[in-house]
Amino acid sequence: MKFKANEYSKGDIIKFIRQWTNLTQKDFAKKVGKSKRTIEDYESGTTNYNIQFLKDIANKFELDIIISKKR
């Protein structure tokens, strides 16, 4: 699966990946080594994650995430 990350908010990206994997927040959190609360915060946009976290989950779920400049 490929999607353009710059077309979504940071919270939407995590939610989109989680929903695509068909996992609950609790199960997704367990798979990526975070708490359910952290995933909730990422999805709501109240907490930011770093690019390394995004790269790690992309690798874990075999995703290609494209980040490009807006034109």
C-alpha positions in Angstrom: 0.0 0.0 0.0 1.2 3.5 -0.8 -0.2 6.8 0.3 1.1 10.4 0.3 1.6 11.4 3.9 1.5 15.2 3.2 -2.1 14.8 2.2 -3.1 13.9 5.8 -2.7 15.3 9.3 -0.2 13.5 11.5 -3.0 12.0 13.5 -4.9 10.9 10.4 -1.8 9.0 9.2 -1.6 6.9 12.3 -5.4 6.3 12.3 -5.4 5.4 8.6 -2.6 2.9 9.1 -4.3 1.4 12.2 -7.6 1.1 10.4 -6.0 -0.4 7.3 -4.4 -3.1 9.5 -7.8 -3.7 10.9 -6.5 -3.4 14.5 -8.1 -1.8 17.5 -6.1 1.0 19.2 -5.2 -1.5 21.9 -4.0 -4.2 19.5 -2.2 -1.6 17.3 -0.4 -0.2 20.4 0.8 -3.6 21.4 2.1 -4.3 17.9 4.1 -1.0 17.8 5.3 -1.0 21.4 3.2 1.9 22.6 0.4 2.3 25.1 -3.3 2.6 23.9 -3.3 6.1 25.4 -0.3 7.1 23.3 -2.1 5.8 20.1 -5.2 7.7 21.1 -3.1 10.9 21.6 -1.4 10.4 18.2 -4.7 9.9 16.4 -6.3 13.0 18.1 -3.2 15.1 17.4 -2.6 16.0 21.0 0.8 14.2 20.9 3.3 14.2 18.1 5.4 11.3 17.0 8.8 11.4 15.3 9.6 10.3 11.8 11.5 7.3 13.0 8.2 6.0 14.6 6.5 6.4 11.2 9.3 4.6 9.4 9.2 1.8 12.0 5.5 1.1 11.5 5.8 1.5 7.8 8.4 -1.3 7.8 6.4 -3.4 10.3 3.3 -3.3 8.1 5.1 -3.2 4.7 3.9 0.2 3.7 5.5 2.8 1.4 4.9 6.2 2.8 5.7 9.1 0.4 6.5 12.5 1.8 6.9 15.2 -0.8 6.9 19.0 -1.0 3.6 20.7 -1.8 3.7 22.5 -5.1 
